[in-house]
Amino acid sequence: MLDYGYPVLSSLVVFPLLAAAGLFIIRGETVVRGYTLAASLFEIVLAIPLLSYKFNADFQFVERISWVSRWGLEYHLAVDGISILMVWLTLFTLPLCVLCSWTYISKRIKEFHFCLLFMTAACVGVFTAMDLVLFYVFWEAMLIPMYLLIAVWGGDERKYASIKFFLYTLAGSTLLLVAIVAFRIEGGTFSIPALMQQTFSFRFQFWCFLAMALAFAIKVPMFPFHTWLPAAHVQAPSAGSVILAAILLKMGTYGFLRFCLPLTPAASEYFAPMMIAISIASILYGGAVALGQTDIKKLVAYSSVGHMGFVTLGIFLFNQRGVEGALFQMLNHGIITGGLFMMIGTVYERSHSRDIGKNLGLGKYMPAFMFFWGLYSLASFGFPGTNGFVGEALVFVGAFQASLPIGFLIVPGALLGAAYMFRVGLKLAWGEPSSAKTWSDLRTREWIYLLIPAVMVFYIGLAPGMFFRMIDPSIEKLLADYHSRKQVVQVQTEQPMQTAARELMNGIAEAKN
């Protein structure tokens, strides 16, 4: 734990909290912004030891101490190939959020940056927690700052959007808590690695999978649990939308990989056709609705529904290429969609409108802006040479390996992605100029926070080898364990829902007697 002189993962969780507390003794808006930016960069410095990550399937950088011994609770942190990329994505998102909010946020500046730092700590905790209760603590902790980002610094309908986000997420969290308690009773421990070694009855897996899958499906979000996302994105400030797109949505798909497949393999296989069908529905629905949007933010929000559909589809294909594609899509969607939301914030500061019709003709007066928009748009629908192509192509390969009908069904989703991005791109670039002739092109600060994701778009798109070496051992172990352990449990001939209904009716009859 102390091989590097300090507990690396704990420092990544604790330091943002300490930095957030330090905000209360700082005065001056510019000082607050500079302080938070410096803290976010130092957070990345603290993560440098993670660069020594060994390309194997073991949990690494393990920190484990007893927490509440009476209940078997442990403070247990670790990373593997599935989680380490999400940690890096979280760390690099924070300074970008600070930079894109530099002039966008003009009220309650100290409280805003407090929420950003607190959110970062909670998100890192979610991706590194190896204890179910600790995971749940971090999972719930991120709810409050995200709610505040929408409710305090959001648009005109921020109250509706924030309450809807809160209620949807809380409902999912309640189901997740039920599953955690069930695993403790049945498995005798809260330790995630220990539970991965146990085999549970199919009936138990059935109900736990349903509870966890609903919680994670709301977070992704999957169709038809997606309705909170467009409202939240449209009303949230730019930084809030970036965090939502880059990090929070990934918690749902991370949950499927970390919990559903290892802990409930038989139930995962049983429900796979349903999950694949919902994923395809998300891909097609998200793309079709995005095609008809006039609000740029709402368009990108619905595109996220479609893109995350590719992620969940890849996961429930249960093959190497599908899961590889899912992980790449998780990372790539965070980079691409985060970049698009930052660009929307950039143009909103000039036009004070998210309507496509009021942001026309930018190609002539803001060429640098349109360059980045074009780049992120190409990456969004998976143009070869960009990072979006790598993830999407892998999911396609996995889909066709699993089933030809599944592969052909998702082709229209990719075409819709190209259609709505080309539509909005053409209007923004060559539409009849609005008031763009009075706007300045990108400033130095805007160049910085748009250039960093752009570099990753090309790096992952042209040289993904390192990322394959990082994630492949963990994926291979995950799938090997899944395929071996799902065979241990024999699926009962009687449907679990029917069994539960009969037992419920018997209980009611006994109570009456």
N, C-alpha and C positions, 0 to 999 in steps of 0.2 A: 504494500500500500504506500509505503514511503520510499520506494526505489528512486524517486525523483526529488526527494527532499521534502515533499508535501503531498497530501492526498489530492490527486489531480481532479477527480470527479467531484469530490466534496467542495473543492475550491471553486469549481465552475457553478455549483449550486449556491454556495454561501456568499461568494464575493458580490454578485449582483444585489443580494439582499442588503449587505453592508453598504454598498454604494448607494442603494435606494434610501437607506436610513440617513446617509450623509447629506442627502439633498436638503434636508430640513434645516441645516445650519448654513446653507449657502444662499446668498442674495444676489439678485441681478439676473435678468433673463438670459443674457448672452453667456454669463458664467455658468448658469445651469445647463445650457445646451452644450457648452464646451466640456464641462465636467462629465456629463453623461456620455459624450462621444469618447472622451479619454478613458472612462470606465469600460466602455464597450470594446475598445481596442486592447486594453489591458486584459480583459476577459479572454480575448483571442491568444494573447501572449501566454496566459496561464494554461491554455490548451495545447501548447507546442509539444509537450511530451506525448500527446496522442498520435503525433506523426511517426512514433516508433511502434505503432500498432503492428503486430505480427500477423501475417496473412494465413491464419488458421481458424478453425471453428470454435476455439476455446473462448470463454468469457475472460476478458482481460481488464487490467487496471481495477482489480477487485478490491473493494473496501467493505469489510463486514464486521460489525460489532453488535453485541446484544443491545436491544432497545428496551422492550418490555418483556423480560424473560418469562414472567408468569403466564403471559398469553402467547409466547413463542414469536414475538415480533422482533425483527432485526432491521438495523440500518445497513442495508445491503445494496451496493451500487456496483455496476460493471457494464462493459460494452462488448458487443461482438460485431460481426460484419453487417448485421441487420440494423443496428442502432447507431453505429459510429458516424455514418453519413448524415443521419438526422441531427446528431449533436453538432456537427460542423455547420450544417445548414442553419441551425438555430443561432449559433454564435455569430455567423456572418450577416444574418438578417438584422441583428440589433443595431450595428452602426449605420446600416443603410436606412433603417427606420428613423434614426436620429437625424441624419442628413436630409432626408426627404421631408421632414417635419420642421426644418429649421425656420422657415418663414410661414409655413402652412398653419401652424398652431400659434395662436396669439393670446389665448386666455388659459389661466390655470396651468402655466407652463411647468412649474415644479411638479405638480400632481401628475401631469401627463407623462413626464419622464420617469417618475416613480413607478407608474403602471408598466412602462416598457421594461424597466429593470426587473421588477417583480415577475412579470410574465416570462422573461428569459430564464430566470431561476426555476420557475415551475416547469417550463417546457424541457429544460435539460434534465430535471428530476424525472419526468415521465419517461424519457428515453433511456435512462440509466438505472432506474429502480428495479431491483431483483426480489423485492418483497411485495406481496399483493397489497397490503395495507399502505405501505410507503408509496407504492404506485398510485393508489387511490387518493392519498393526501395530495400528491402533486397534481393529479388529474383534476381534483376539485379546486385546488389553489389557483389554477389558471383561469377559472371561470369568472372570478370577481374582477380582476383587472381588465379582461376582455369586455365584460359587461360595462364597466366604467368608460372604456375607450369609446364605445358606441353611444352610451347614454349621455355622456357629458360633452364629448367633442364631435358628435355626429351631426347629421343634417336635420332638416325640419321634422322628419318623422322618426327621430332617433329613439323616442320612448317606445313606440310600437316595435321597432326592430330589436332594441335591446331586451325588452321583456320576452319577445318571441324566442330570441337566441337563448336567453336564460332558462326559460321553461323547457324548451326542447332538450337542451344539454342536461338540465337537472333530471329530467325524466330518464334519459339514458344513464346518467350516473347512478340513479336509484337501482336500476336493473343490474348494473355492474356490481354494486355493493352486495346485492342478493347473491350473485354468482360467487363473489369472493368469500362470503360467509359459508356458502355451500361447499366450496373447496376446502375450507378450513375444517369443517365438520367431517367431510368424507376423507380428506387426505391427511388430516392431522398436522398440517403446517401451512404457513403463509409463503414459504420460500418457493419462488417460481422455478428455479432449477430442480429442486426436489420434487415438485409436483410434475415436472416434465418426465420424471422417471417412473411415475405411477400409472397404473391402468385402471380406469373407472368403468363402471357398467354403462351399457349403451343408454339406458333410460336416464341415468344421471347426466351423461354427456349431452343428451338431447335437450334437456331443460337448461343446462348451463350454457350450451351453445346459443340457444334462443335468446337468453338474457344478455349475454355478451355481444352477440351479433347485432341485436337491436341497439345497444349502447354505441357500438362502433359504427353502425350504419348511419345513425343520426349524426355522428361526428364527421363522417367522410365528406358530405352526406350522400347517401344513395337514394335514388328514386324509390318510393314517394316521400321520403323524409327530408327532402332538400329545401322545402319552402322557406326555412329560416335563412338560408344562405344568401339569396339575392337581396333580401331586405337588409341583412346585416352588412353586406358589402356596399350597397348603395349609400347607406347612412353613415358608415364608419369613416373616420378620417383616413388619409392615405396610408399612414403607418398601421392603422388597425386592419385595413384590407390586406396589406402586405403580410402581416403576421397571420391573419386568417388563412390566406392562400398558401403561404410558404410553410407554415408549421402546424397550425391547429388541425387542418384537414388531414394531415399525415398521421395524427395520433390515432384516428380511426383505423386506417389501413395497417399501421404498426400494431395495433391491438389484434387484428386478425392474424398477423404473422407470429406475434409473440405468445398469444393465448389460445386462440381458436384451433389452429392447426396442431400445436404441440400437446395441448391439454385435452382437447375433444376431437381426436382424429376421426373416429368412427362417425360422429355426428357431423363433422365437417364434410365427409364424403356423402353422407345421407342428404344433407342440405345443399350440396354443390350444384345440382341442376337449378334449384331455386335461386341461388346466389348468382349463377351465371346468367340466368334469365333477367334478373334485376339489373345486373351490370350492363347487359346489352341494352335494356330499356333506358338506363341512365345515359349511355353513350348516344343513343339515337334521340332521346328526348332533349337532352342538354344541347346537342347540336342544332336540332330543329327550332327550339325556342330562341336560342342565341341568334339565329339567322334573322329573326324578326324584330330584334331590339333596336330602339333608337337611343337608349341611354348606354354610353360606352361602358360604364361600370357594370351595369346589369348584363350586358353582353359577355363580358369577361367572367362574371360570376356564373352564368349558365354554362359557359365553356368549361369552367372548373368541374361542374357536375359531369359533363361528358368525359373529360380527361381522367377524373378519379374513377369513372366507370371502367376505363382501361386497366387501372391499377387493381381494382377488386376482381376483374375478370382474370387477370394474370395470376392472382393469388389462388383462385379456386379452379384453375386448370391443373394444378398439382404436378406440373412438369418444370424442368430446369429453366427452359427459356421463358416460360410464362412468369415465373416468380422473379427471375432476373429482370425481365421487362417491367414488372410491377415496382421493384425497388428503384430501377432507373427512372421510371415515371414519377415516383414519389419525389426524388431529388430534382428531376428536371422541371416538373410542374412548379415546385417551389421557386426555382430560379426564374423561369420564364414568366409565370403569372405574377410573381412578385415584381419583376421588372415592368410588366404592363401596368400594374396598379400604380407604381411610382410614376410612370409616364402620364397616366391619367391625372394624377395629382399635380404634375408639372403644368399640364395644359389648363387644368381647372384654376390654378392660381392666376392665369392670364385671362381666361374667358369667364370664370365664375359660373360655368355651366358644364354639365356632363352630357348634354344633348349633342348627338353627332352633327345635326344640322347647324349648330352654332359654333362648330369648330372645323369649318371647311377651309380648304385652300392653304393648308399649312406647308405644303411642299415648296412653295415659292419663298415664303417668308421665314420658315423654320426648317431648313434642310437637315440640320443635324438631328433635330427631333424626329423627323420622318425617317432618317437613316436607322435610328435605334428602334423606332416603331416597326419598320419593315423587317429588321432583324428578328425581333421578338415574335412578330407575326409568323414569319417563316418557321421559326423554331416551334411555335405553338402547334402548327399542323404537321410537324414532322418532316420538314424539308431536309434532304440528305446533306450531311456535313454539319448539321446542328445537333444539339443534345436531344431535342425532341424526337429526332429520327431514330436514335438508338433504342430508346425505351419502347416507342410505338412499334418499331419493326420486330423487336423481341416478343412483344405480346402477340403480334400477328403470327409469328412463327409458332409460338406455343399454342395459339388457337387452332391453327391448321393441323398441327401435330395431334391435338386432342380430338378434333372433329371438323370435318370440312364445312358442315352447315354453320357452326359457330364462327369459323373464319370468314365465310361469306357474309354473315349477318352484320359483322362489325365494319365491313368495307364502307357502307354508306356513312358511318360515323366519322371516318377519316375524311371522306369527301365533304361532309357538312362542315368540318373544322376548317378546311381550306376555303370553303364558300363564304362563311361569315367573316373570316379574317381578311380575305381579299375585298369583300364588300366594304367593310369599314375602312380599310387601308386606302382604297381608291377614293372614297369620299373625303377622307382627311387630307390626302395629298393633292388631288386634282379637282375637288369640288369647287363650286363658285365661291371665291374668297368672301369670308365674313369680315370680321374686324381684325383678322390676323396681321394685316399690314402694319398695325401699330404695336405688335408684340415683338419682344426681343427673342432671339434664339437661345439655346441652352447656355446657362451660366456655368462657371467653373465648378461650383458645388454640384450642379445637376449632371455635368459631365462625369464627375467622380462616381456618384452613386448609380449611374446608368452604365458606366464602362465596366465596373467590376462584374456584374452578372453577365454582360456581353462576352467578356473573356471566358467565363465558364461555359457559355453556350458553345463556343468554338472548341474549347479544350476537351470537353466531354464528347462533343460530336466527332472530333477528329482523332482523339487519342484516348479512348475509353478503357484501354488495357488495364491500367492501375486499378480502376474501379471494379473491373471483373475479378481481378486477383483478390481484392478486398472482400467482396460479397460472396463469391462462389463457394468457399469452404463452408460458410454458415448456411447457405442455401442447400448445399448438398447434404449436410447433416440434418437440417430441418426436414427435407423431403425423405431422406432415408429413415429417420425416426417415424415420420408420418406413415409411410408405406408399411413399415414393419409392425407398428403398434395398432394400426386400424384393423389388421387381420386378427388380432388377439381377441377383440370383442365381437361376438356374434350378434348381429342385429336381430332383435326379437321379432317374431312373426306378428305379434299383436302390436298395434300402433301405440306409442307412449301416450298420445293425447286421449285415445280411447280408454286406456288403462286408468289414467288420472281422472277422467270423467266418471268412470264407474266407481272408483274409490271415493270420489267426492259425493256421489249420490248415495253410496252406502253409508258414508259418514252422516249425511243429512238424515237418512232414515233411522240410524241408531240414535241420533240426537232427539228425534221426535218421540221415539219409544222410551 
